[in-house]
């Protein structure tokens, strides 16, 4: 059984993707979704549909047109600056929960290959993170199998849980891999996702899905499945986007090379 420090590491690497709203009470932000830091230099992965909340409709249309034209180019867009919120733990001497809000400085999205993924970059901060940002490693794809125990960490219902029951940090929920999409045994380059027996809701999108045994990430939570007749989400039936397309493309190197403001979004 994993120790408390194991889950604390996951919690610290899980971030809230937020819109900064000065003057808003009790928090100066609104939580749009979740994300996970995968590298100590501030590489954060979330879902593209979470990041889309910051983009103007006009810019979305420009990206759509560029994609339809199969144009291999950077598409400038207009958007609000996303911020990420890191959890720093409880300061026992003052009985205070510490967190740290940071702006995103660059982002790359990946819709061309059919994945709901976005990769964000925050600037290094040696004052708060002397040894780099808290991060999680990626699981070996060869060790992933159906019936494997997994969990997710994120911010279900955004900040609504604070308003209703007082929760101010990310939450855990546990389940298993119901099936590998499209089928168990497919090579890594052909995996399209993971069907999960796991309960989640809006706000969880983009949060890490990780092995309960190792704490290593297999993907990010994408969303639920809607009943074809009732039109309602099916509880306990969710999908995770695989993390492996980020390893099999040059998306990370392009992000680091073009670490410019988030108004420059590069659809793959």
VMD Tcl script that draws the C-alpha trace (Angstrom):
set ca {
  {0.00 0.00 0.00}
  {1.32 3.44 -0.93}
  {2.37 5.78 1.86}
  {0.90 9.20 2.61}
  {4.02 10.83 1.11}
  {3.29 9.00 -2.17}
  {-0.09 10.72 -2.50}
  {1.27 14.03 -1.24}
  {3.68 13.99 -4.21}
  {0.73 13.48 -6.59}
  {-1.23 16.27 -4.92}
  {1.66 18.71 -5.19}
  {2.19 17.93 -8.90}
  {-1.54 18.34 -9.64}
  {-2.51 21.92 -10.47}
  {-5.71 23.86 -10.94}
  {-6.03 25.64 -14.29}
  {-7.60 28.97 -13.38}
  {-8.79 32.31 -14.65}
  {-7.39 35.08 -12.51}
  {-10.18 37.37 -11.29}
  {-8.81 40.20 -9.09}
  {-11.17 41.18 -6.31}
  {-13.16 37.94 -6.45}
  {-13.97 36.54 -3.02}
  {-13.02 34.28 -1.32}
  {-10.54 33.34 -4.07}
  {-9.18 35.77 -6.70}
  {-9.64 33.15 -9.42}
  {-12.10 30.71 -10.98}
  {-11.07 27.07 -11.50}
  {-11.61 25.96 -15.12}
  {-10.06 22.49 -14.90}
  {-7.08 20.49 -13.68}
  {-3.58 19.70 -14.93}
  {-0.41 17.87 -13.98}
  {3.23 18.95 -13.96}
  {5.40 16.36 -15.71}
  {8.79 18.09 -15.59}
  {10.64 20.12 -13.00}
  {11.12 22.95 -15.52}
  {7.38 23.68 -15.50}
  {5.84 21.56 -18.27}
  {2.15 21.05 -17.48}
  {-0.33 18.88 -19.37}
  {-4.08 19.38 -19.42}
  {-6.94 18.92 -21.90}
  {-7.31 21.14 -24.94}
  {-10.96 21.73 -24.06}
  {-9.84 23.17 -20.71}
  {-7.40 25.53 -22.42}
  {-10.07 26.44 -24.99}
  {-11.94 28.34 -22.25}
  {-9.31 31.08 -22.44}
  {-9.44 31.56 -26.24}
  {-11.70 34.07 -28.01}
  {-14.24 32.67 -30.52}
  {-12.51 34.56 -33.35}
  {-9.20 32.92 -32.57}
  {-10.82 29.49 -32.40}
  {-12.12 30.07 -35.91}
  {-8.64 31.01 -37.18}
  {-7.20 27.83 -35.69}
  {-10.02 25.81 -37.26}
  {-9.40 27.34 -40.69}
  {-5.64 26.69 -40.44}
  {-6.32 23.09 -39.51}
  {-8.75 22.59 -42.41}
  {-6.15 24.03 -44.77}
  {-3.58 21.59 -43.34}
  {-1.32 24.59 -42.80}
  {1.83 23.72 -40.90}
  {2.19 27.06 -39.18}
  {1.92 28.87 -35.89}
  {-1.46 30.55 -35.54}
  {-1.51 33.72 -33.43}
  {-4.56 33.88 -31.20}
  {-6.11 36.16 -28.65}
  {-6.80 34.74 -25.22}
  {-6.93 35.47 -21.54}
  {-3.74 34.42 -19.76}
  {-4.25 31.07 -18.03}
  {-2.79 30.64 -14.58}
  {-1.92 27.46 -12.71}
  {-2.34 27.01 -8.97}
  {0.18 24.82 -7.12}
  {-0.63 23.38 -3.70}
  {2.27 23.89 -1.27}
  {0.92 22.15 1.82}
  {-0.27 23.20 5.25}
  {1.74 25.62 7.36}
  {1.14 24.12 10.78}
  {2.50 27.05 12.80}
  {-0.13 29.38 11.37}
  {-2.73 26.72 10.47}
  {-2.71 28.07 6.93}
  {-2.99 26.25 3.61}
  {-0.38 27.56 1.19}
  {-0.79 27.71 -2.57}
  {0.97 29.57 -5.37}
  {-0.55 31.10 -8.51}
  {1.59 31.34 -11.65}
  {0.84 32.63 -15.18}
  {1.33 30.37 -18.22}
  {3.96 31.77 -20.59}
  {3.47 29.46 -23.59}
  {1.20 26.68 -24.81}
  {0.83 24.14 -27.60}
  {-2.36 22.24 -28.41}
  {-2.83 18.95 -30.25}
  {-6.11 18.45 -32.08}
  {-4.75 17.43 -35.47}
  {-4.03 13.91 -34.27}
  {-7.41 13.68 -32.57}
  {-6.18 14.03 -28.99}
  {-7.73 16.42 -26.49}
  {-4.37 17.57 -25.12}
  {-2.67 20.87 -24.38}
  {0.83 21.42 -23.01}
  {1.54 24.56 -20.98}
  {4.78 26.13 -19.74}
  {5.29 28.26 -16.64}
  {8.46 30.22 -15.93}
  {10.98 28.90 -13.42}
  {10.69 30.33 -9.93}
  {13.71 29.65 -7.72}
  {12.18 31.52 -4.78}
  {9.30 29.06 -4.28}
  {10.67 26.02 -6.13}
  {14.41 25.95 -5.55}
  {14.76 22.38 -6.85}
  {12.23 22.76 -9.64}
  {8.49 22.25 -9.76}
  {6.91 19.17 -8.17}
  {6.36 16.67 -10.97}
  {5.34 13.09 -11.73}
  {7.01 10.56 -14.02}
  {5.32 8.77 -16.91}
  {4.44 5.08 -16.66}
  {6.01 2.53 -19.00}
  {3.30 1.79 -21.57}
  {4.30 -1.86 -21.62}
  {3.21 -2.21 -18.00}
  {-0.31 -0.86 -18.56}
  {-3.09 -3.42 -18.70}
  {-6.85 -3.73 -18.33}
  {-8.09 -4.16 -14.71}
  {-5.08 -2.12 -13.55}
  {-5.85 0.04 -10.51}
  {-5.62 3.75 -11.28}
  {-6.65 7.00 -9.63}
  {-7.05 10.62 -10.57}
  {-6.44 13.85 -8.73}
  {-8.14 17.10 -9.62}
  {-10.69 19.76 -8.82}
  {-14.21 18.34 -9.28}
  {-16.77 21.16 -9.66}
  {-13.99 23.74 -9.53}
  {-14.16 25.87 -6.39}
  {-17.76 24.78 -5.73}
  {-16.59 22.12 -3.26}
  {-15.18 24.88 -1.07}
  {-18.49 26.71 -1.11}
  {-20.45 23.56 -0.23}
  {-18.25 21.45 2.07}
  {-15.05 23.44 2.62}
  {-12.57 21.58 0.36}
  {-9.85 23.94 -0.90}
  {-7.34 21.48 -2.40}
  {-7.51 18.83 -5.11}
  {-9.42 15.58 -4.52}
  {-8.59 11.93 -5.20}
  {-10.84 9.26 -6.68}
  {-9.85 5.67 -7.48}
  {-10.92 3.11 -10.08}
  {-9.46 0.85 -12.75}
  {-8.74 0.64 -16.47}
  {-11.82 -0.97 -18.01}
  {-10.33 -1.18 -21.49}
  {-7.49 0.10 -23.60}
  {-8.73 2.06 -26.63}
  {-9.04 0.71 -29.32}
  {-7.95 -2.68 -27.90}
  {-5.60 -4.21 -25.39}
  {-2.18 -5.00 -26.81}
  {-2.06 -2.25 -29.46}
  {1.39 -0.64 -29.90}
  {1.94 2.61 -28.03}
  {1.76 4.71 -31.18}
  {-1.77 3.42 -31.85}
  {-3.29 3.82 -28.40}
  {-6.16 6.32 -28.43}
  {-7.03 6.40 -24.76}
  {-8.23 4.44 -21.76}
  {-11.77 3.65 -20.68}
  {-11.97 3.93 -16.90}
  {-14.26 2.64 -14.20}
  {-13.84 5.83 -12.19}
  {-16.11 8.62 -10.96}
  {-15.34 12.17 -12.05}
  {-17.11 15.37 -13.03}
  {-16.45 18.76 -14.62}
  {-13.36 20.33 -13.11}
  {-11.54 16.98 -13.11}
  {-10.70 17.39 -16.82}
  {-6.95 17.50 -17.40}
  {-6.02 16.01 -14.05}
  {-3.51 13.15 -13.92}
  {-4.64 9.53 -14.23}
  {-1.94 7.52 -12.51}
  {-1.06 4.02 -11.40}
  {-2.07 3.38 -7.80}
  {0.95 1.08 -7.45}
  {3.63 3.48 -8.72}
  {2.18 7.00 -8.90}
  {3.31 7.23 -12.53}
  {1.05 8.96 -15.04}
  {-0.68 7.14 -17.91}
  {-2.81 10.04 -19.12}
  {-5.09 12.92 -18.18}
  {-8.79 12.69 -17.47}
  {-10.74 13.75 -20.55}
  {-14.40 13.41 -19.62}
  {-17.41 11.22 -19.14}
  {-19.56 9.16 -21.49}
  {-23.13 10.19 -22.29}
  {-25.92 7.61 -22.40}
  {-27.08 7.34 -26.05}
  {-30.78 7.40 -25.14}
  {-31.07 9.29 -21.86}
  {-28.58 11.98 -22.91}
  {-27.12 12.03 -19.40}
  {-23.56 11.23 -18.27}
  {-23.05 7.62 -17.18}
  {-21.62 7.64 -13.67}
  {-18.37 5.74 -13.28}
  {-17.66 5.56 -17.01}
  {-14.93 7.98 -18.07}
  {-12.12 8.35 -20.59}
  {-8.47 9.30 -20.18}
  {-6.39 10.82 -22.95}
  {-3.05 8.96 -23.21}
  {0.10 10.86 -22.30}
  {2.21 8.96 -24.86}
  {1.48 11.13 -27.94}
  {3.54 13.82 -26.23}
  {6.51 11.47 -26.24}
  {6.03 10.34 -29.82}
  {5.95 13.84 -31.36}
  {8.18 16.90 -31.14}
  {5.55 18.84 -29.17}
  {7.73 19.35 -26.08}
  {10.79 20.50 -27.99}
  {8.65 22.92 -30.00}
  {7.11 24.29 -26.83}
  {10.48 24.92 -25.21}
  {11.97 26.37 -28.39}
  {9.07 28.76 -28.87}
  {8.55 29.74 -25.22}
  {6.63 32.88 -26.08}
  {3.44 34.38 -24.60}
  {0.28 32.27 -24.78}
  {-1.00 34.43 -27.64}
  {1.09 32.12 -29.82}
  {-0.61 28.75 -29.92}
  {0.77 26.11 -32.24}
  {-1.75 23.44 -33.27}
  {0.01 20.24 -34.32}
}
mol new
graphics top color blue
foreach p $ca { graphics top sphere $p radius 0.5 }
foreach p [lrange $ca 0 end-1] q [lrange $ca 1 end] { graphics top cylinder $p $q radius 0.2 }
display resetview
